[in-house]
Amino acid sequence: MIPSVLPTYNRAPLEFVKGEGAWLTTADGRRFLDLGSGIAVNALGHAHPALVEALTSQAQNLWHVSNLYQIPQQQALADKLVEHTFADTVFFTNSGTEACELAVKMARKYFYDKGQPEQVEIITFDGSFHGRSSAGIAAAGSEKMVKGFGPLLPGFVHLTFGDLDGVTNAISDSTAAIMIEPVQGEGGIRPVPDAELKALRQICDDNGLLLILDEVQCGVGRTGKLFAHEWAGITPDIMMVAKGIGGGFPLGAVLATEDAASGMTAGTHGSTYGGNPLGCAVGCAVMDHVADPDFLAEVNRKAGLLRQKLEGLVADHPEVFEEVRGSGLMLGLKCAAANIDVVNAGYANELITVPAADNVIRLLPPLTLTDEDIAEAVSRLEKTAAQVETA
């Protein structure tokens, strides 16, 4: 008999009832150190006082009115994002998947309005993840994502990750945009080197294409910059954001330049819940923290400390770990043992990590974790590695 909750997840046998900072507590009182943050969502940790205050204060006044009316909290968050990024304009969604849908529509509408309706193709890369909607799975193109869900949305060209020559050769009169994650998350914590991001920006400029960056997982302070592409010194035309921007409240956004968004006029897109007062009040509180240079400096300091300790862990346990990869507090441990065995052994040590492709476990802790949390995390990873070695 099918369960009342559709069984599309392989869930761990864990149920949490309370969270605080980098810690989660089960009903029977066990405390887990959370290096997953709800898959890079709880950027400020669990139950951050500023987010609790923003949500409860707004909830006492107004939850939802729809986008038929002006929403001051939405305007405030848009202004903050425009102030701190390349963007001239923002559309709010409830998720990264929804942001992907709009990014694809925006790119195609851009060329349609310029009298070039044949320019619909978007170049993407293997290992990518852009959500589980029709556009998202078609963009990723992997068998795991698309099998059984055809016919797929056409208009995507899939290339090998890191193949710049392939990008140049794939461009045709039908090409509209290049879409890429500056750091692949689901694909195994694979950063795009700064030189490659610069090259992709140049390719787009030289060929009159749009550059779409998916920063759903790697954005909002995760890499030590407000957005990961800033390390390369480039800007996109369109950017997808979600996860950390709501700090745990469902919230996403598409950021764009005025030119890239020029085709999106009244009636071309919409959302019932997107940009609601609750979500945007929380998003404003998140931005007040993560856009602070002092906060980002602390993220980088803690990232350096954690990475140094992880490099030692890898050196001490070569039968379990091969390398550390990633940027900031978006780190991956490439495993020599089966990554799921490491994740499960971590649960036994009350430690949460997240599996990814390429036999990697992801470490995506709250950006607010303390030095003491880091020491405890590495201690529990040591115990986990020792248990995997003797299993």
N, C-alpha and C positions, 0 to 999 in steps of 0.2 A: 504494500500500500504506500502510495506517495505521501511524504510528510506534508504538513500544512505549510511549511516554508519550502518553497521550490528548491530541490537539492542540487543547486549549481555550484556550491562551494564545498571544498574539502576542508572542513573546519577542524581546528585543533580542539581537543576536549577541555577547553578552558572557558570560564565565564567570569567576567570581571564586574564588580559592583561599585568600585570607587577608584578614582585616579587623582593623583596629586604630583605635580612636577613631572619627573621622569619615572614615576612609579604607579603601578596598577595593583589593586587588591582584589582577591577573589572572595567569594561568599564565605569560605572557610578560613579566611584571614591570611592566606599566603600573599607575600608581596613580591611582585615581579618587576625587574628593572626593564623598562620599555625602550628598546633600541629600534623600534619600528615606527612609533608615533602615528599609528593608524595608517601606515604607508605614507610617511612624510606629510601628514596632515596636521598633527598637533604641534605646530611650530613652536609655540610658547609653552608646551607641556600641557598636562591635564589640570583643569580647574584653575587656570591662571586668574588671579584676582581681577585684573583689569578687564579680561574678557567676560568673566562672570558678572561684573558690574555693568558692562556695556549691554550685555544681553538682558539681564533682569530689569535694568532701567528702561530699556526700550520696550520690553514685553509689557511693562505696566502702562504703556501709553498707546502703542499702535503696532500691530503685527503685519498686517497686509492690507493694501488698497488696490493693487494692480498698477500696471504701467499706463493706465488711462489718465493718471494724474501725476503731478510733480511729487518726487520723493526726496526730501532734503538730505536724508542719510545717504542715498545713492549719489546725489550730486557731490556731497562732501567726500565720499570715497573716490569718485571719479577724479575730482580735483587733486586729491593726494597722489593718485597714480599718475596723472598727467604731470604733476610737479616733479615727480621723482624718476620718471622714465622718458623714453623717446616719444611716447605716445601723445597724440593730440586729442584722442577720443577713446571712449571705453563703452563696451556693451557688457552688461552683467548677465551671467548664467548661474545655474545651480551646480555645475560640475565641469570637469575637464572634457568629458565626452561632448557635452553641449557646446563647449567652446570650440572644439574641433569642427563640429558641423558648421558653425558660423564662419570659421576661418576659411573653410573650403568654399562656402557660398560667396564670401566677400571677395576672394581672389578671382573667382569665375565672373562675378558680376562686374568687377573692375574692368576686365577686358571686353566684356559684352558692351558696356557703356562707352567704351572707346572705339566701338565699331569693329572689334576683333573677336567675334563670338566663337571662332574656331580655337582660341587659346583657352583650353580647359584642363590640360594635363598638369598634374602636380607630381614632381619627382620626390620619392621617399626612399627610405633605406632599410635594409634588412636589420632585424633586431629591434625595430622601432615599436612603440606602443602609443596609439593615439585614441584610446578608448574603445568601447565595444558597440558603438552604433554602426549603422550601415556604412557611413563614410569612414569611421575610425578603423574598422576591420579591413575595409578595402584599401585604406592607406597603408596599413601595416603589411597586409598581403601574405602573412605566414600561414602555413597549412593549419596550424593549431588554432588560429583565429578565424579562418574563413570556411573550414571544412563543414559542409552541410548547410551553409547559409547562402548559397547562390540563388539567383544570379547576383553577382556583386555589382556595386556602383562602379561604373567605368571611369576612366580618366586618371588613373594612377600608374606611374612608371616606377618600378622597384629596382633599386640598384644596390650594389655591395657597399656596406658601411666603409667609409674611408677611401672610396675610389673616385678621386677627383677627375681623372681622365674619363671615367665612365659618365660623369655628370655632363661634361662638355660634349661628349659624343651623343648623349641622349637628348640634347636640346633640339627641338624642331619648331616648326611654325605653329604647332599645337601646344607648346609648353607655356604654362602660365606662372608657375611658382616652384620653388624648392621648399620642402617642409622637413624640418629636422629638430631633434632634441639636442641641445648643447651637451647634455649628459644623458645618455640612455639609462633609464631606470630598470624597467622590466627586462630589458635586453642584457642586463648584467653589469650595471654601473660602468658604462663605457663612455668616457668623456671624448668629445670632439676636440682635437688639438686646436689651440688658438689660431695657428696658421691656416688650418683647414676652414675654420669659420670665416676668417678674413677672405680666403679664396672663394668661398661660396658667395659671400657678399659681393665680391668683385665680379663673379660670373653673372650674378643677377643684374648688377649695374650695367655690365657690358652688353647684356642681351635683353634689357628692358623687362626683366622678370621680377616677381615679388619674392621676398624671403620671408617665410613663415617659420617662427620658432615656437616649439612646444616646450614651455617651461612649467608645465603643470606639476611635475615632480621636482625639478631642479631649481625652481624659482623661489622667491620670497625669502631670501637670506640663506637658503640651504647650502650654497657653495661659498658663503662668506662675502659675496656681493649681493645687492638686492636682487639682481637677476644674473644668471650665469653668463650670459653673453657679454656682460660688461668686462669680464676678464680679457676678452679678445679685442676690446675697443671698437666693436661694431654695433650697429643697431639693426633690428629687423624692420619690416614694413607692417607685419602683423604678428602678434604674439598671443598664445593661449596660456592662461593662468588659471589655477584652481588650488586644490589641496591646502597648502599653508596659508593662503590669503584669508581663509575663514577661521583658521586656528582650531578647526573641529566642527564649525558650523558649515553646512553645505553652501558653498559659494564658489563661483568661477567668473572668469571675465575674458573678453577678447580686447586687447589693446591694439591700436592701429594709428598710423599716420593719417593726416587729413586726406592725402592723395589716395592711399590704399582703401580708405573707407568711403570714397566719394560716391560709389554706386549704391551704398546702403541708405536709401532714403525712406521716408515714412511708408510703412506697410511691407517693406522687403524682409523684415525679420521681427520676431517678437518672442516674449516669454511671459507666462502668467506669474511665475514666482521670481524670476530673475531680478535681482536688485531690490528685493523686499527690504523693508526697514530693519527687520531683525538681523538679517545677514550683513547688511551694509554697516550697521552700527558696530557689529563685531569686527568686520573688516577694517573699519577706521581705527579701532583699538589695536589691531594687529599691525597696521601700517605705522602707527605712532611709535611702536617698539622697533620693528625690523628695519625701518628706514633711517634709524638713528645711527650715525657713523660709529659711535662708541659701542653700540650693541653689535654691529657687524665686526668691529675689531675684536670683540670678545669671542664671537663665533670663530674667527680665524685663529685666535690664540688657542681656544679649546680644541679646534680641529687639528692644529699642529701637535698638541699634547697627545690627543687620542691616536693620531696616526703614528707617532713615534712609538707609542706603546704597542700598537698593532704590528708594526714592523718587527719588534722583538718577539711577539707572539708567533708570527709566521716563521721566524728563524728557529724558534724553539720546537715547533711542531710541524716539520715538513711533510709528515705523513697525512696531515689533516688540511693544512693550508699551503697554497702556492704563492700568493701575492696579495698585497693591498692595492686597491685601485679606487679612483674617484677624486672628489674635490670637496673641500670644506667638510661639512658634516653630512655629506652624501657619499658614504664609503661602502666599498664592497670587499669581501674576502673571497677570492677565488679559491675554491676548495680542491684538495687532492682526494679527499674522501667524498662520498655523496653528500651534496649540500643539505638535502632533506634530513639526513642522519644528524648533521650538525645542528640544524634547527630544532629537531626533536630532543636531542641531548640537552640543548639549551633550556628547553621547557622544564626538564627535570632539575635544572639548576636555577629555576625561576628567572630565566632570562629570555627576552623576546627579540628574535631577529626575523628577517623576512627573506624567503628564497627568491631567486631570480634566475633568468636564463644563464647559460654558459657556466653552470655549476657554481654559482655565486650565492653567498648570503649577503643581504643588504643590511647596513647599519645606518639607520636614519633617525637618530635620537632627537629629542626636543632640542631646539637651539639654546634652550635655557639650562641644559644639564650642567651640573657643577663638577668641579675637579674631583670631588669625592665620588660622584656618580661614575666618572670616567675610571677611577681606580677600581671601583667595585665591578664595573662592566668588564674590564680586562681580567680581573680575578675570576669572574664567573666564566669568561671565555676560556681561560686556562683550564679550569675544572672540566669544562665541556670538551675541550680538545683531548684532555687526558682520558676521558671516558670513551670518546670515539676511538682513540688509539687502542684501547684494550678490549673493545667490543668484539 
